[in-house]
Amino acid sequence: MSDGRTFPTLAKVEKANVEQLARWYRFYAADTAEERKIANRIAVRLKEKGGITPALSAKIGFGGV
């Protein structure tokens, strides 16, 4: 990532809870082909866990990770 944050690995994505998945989904931009692959997996896992609900959206906010 160009902003200094480290993009999660696939292993971290597989272990992440729904809140962490939502944060990555909302705040991390995939810059490379590998990051896009991981971002797609984040989206799938997040959807499997019910997606971003209004309560979860309020909890993670819009200010960043």
Legacy VTK file of the C-alpha trace (Angstrom):
# vtk DataFile Version 3.0
C-alpha trace
ASCII
DATASET POLYDATA
POINTS 65 float
0.000 0.000 0.000
1.247 3.413 -0.827
0.139 5.017 2.464
2.460 3.010 4.700
-0.082 0.482 5.962
0.640 -3.175 5.331
-1.941 -5.039 3.285
-3.074 -8.200 5.092
-1.914 -11.622 3.978
-4.375 -14.316 2.887
-3.588 -16.164 6.124
-4.604 -13.113 8.178
-7.776 -12.726 6.111
-8.747 -16.329 6.834
-8.372 -15.773 10.594
-9.930 -12.297 10.787
-13.209 -11.534 12.514
-16.002 -9.640 10.800
-14.967 -6.276 12.270
-11.412 -6.587 10.954
-12.656 -7.730 7.546
-14.977 -4.712 7.402
-12.124 -2.333 8.274
-9.915 -3.765 5.552
-12.787 -3.712 3.074
-13.644 -0.074 3.802
-10.209 1.465 4.263
-7.586 -0.469 2.285
-7.087 0.123 -1.432
-5.540 -2.701 -3.430
-2.673 -1.345 -5.527
-1.226 -4.544 -6.999
-2.583 -7.727 -8.568
-1.733 -9.673 -5.394
-3.521 -7.117 -3.220
-6.588 -7.275 -5.500
-6.636 -11.057 -5.043
-6.567 -10.579 -1.256
-9.186 -7.792 -1.448
-11.499 -10.138 -3.343
-11.105 -12.747 -0.599
-11.829 -10.096 2.045
-15.062 -9.251 0.205
-16.113 -12.915 -0.019
-15.406 -13.615 3.652
-17.143 -10.433 4.731
-20.239 -11.361 2.722
-20.197 -14.871 4.228
-20.239 -13.297 7.689
-23.226 -11.060 6.946
-21.547 -8.036 5.405
-21.332 -4.570 6.862
-24.423 -3.966 8.957
-25.464 -0.459 10.035
-24.183 -1.177 13.560
-20.826 -2.438 12.268
-20.551 0.523 9.917
-21.113 2.918 12.814
-18.533 1.063 14.925
-15.721 1.178 12.350
-16.615 4.697 11.169
-15.137 6.418 8.162
-11.901 7.751 9.627
-9.559 4.898 8.784
-8.022 1.879 10.397
LINES 1 66
65 0 1 2 3 4 5 6 7 8 9 10 11 12 13 14 15 16 17 18 19 20 21 22 23 24 25 26 27 28 29 30 31 32 33 34 35 36 37 38 39 40 41 42 43 44 45 46 47 48 49 50 51 52 53 54 55 56 57 58 59 60 61 62 63 64
